[in-house]
Amino acid sequence: MRLALSWPLLAAIKPHAAGRYSLINHLRLASTSASTSTPASSTPDEKELVQARSWLKTFTQHKIPRNIGEFVFSRSSGPGGQNVNKVNSKATLRIPVRKLEAFVPPLFIKGLKRNPRYLANNDTEVVISSDSTRSQATNVDDCYQKLYDAIVSSTTIPGETSDAQKERVKKLSQSYNEKRLKEKRKASNKKASRKGGFGDY
């Protein structure tokens, strides 16, 4: 590291021991000051916060593009009765982080990157899986819901209390789960009707 010496400092240098020590002390102070300079703050600026708050108010699971990633289907180890280990009902969604960056504010992207649970491929992909039902289509929907939950809960925006944010996620998740259970009951009733009413015999 090069240090620029001002003329007053040069003029103060004397050809005796005390002068040499004085110069050394000046150089030490200058070096210490340069090495302990305060790094740039990582605190988000007001523009980022305004953008994140505005986006969060209108963001829903259904606003996630359905072509944002690729699905891989495999045999499920979860609930599913006779279909378990026979049908490729487990859904795994792989999304490049760069595609999320196209519509998700930077603050939430940073939050996702801090959570290794969803990251893969050297942190360049977000991976979400679901095998909660025997229905491949329902598990696909569940992946999008999990992605939504992961994004929204990845960070807390100042001015948007964590309790309010959690409550929003909770309500949307409850709505989704109620819809999913309704579909499961409908499928179960349909299956029972195909078997016929053995109680009449």
Secondary structure, DSSP 8 states (H G I E B T S, - for coil): ------HHHHHH--SSHHHHHHHHHHHHHHHHHHHT------S--HHHHHHHHHHHHH--GGGS-TTSSEEEEE---SS-GGGTTTS--EEEEEEEHHHHTTTS-HHHHHHHHT-GGGEETTTTEEEEEE-SSS-HHHHHHHHHHHHHHHHHTT---TTS-HHHHHHHHHHHHHHHHHHHHHHHHHHHHHHHHHH--GGG-
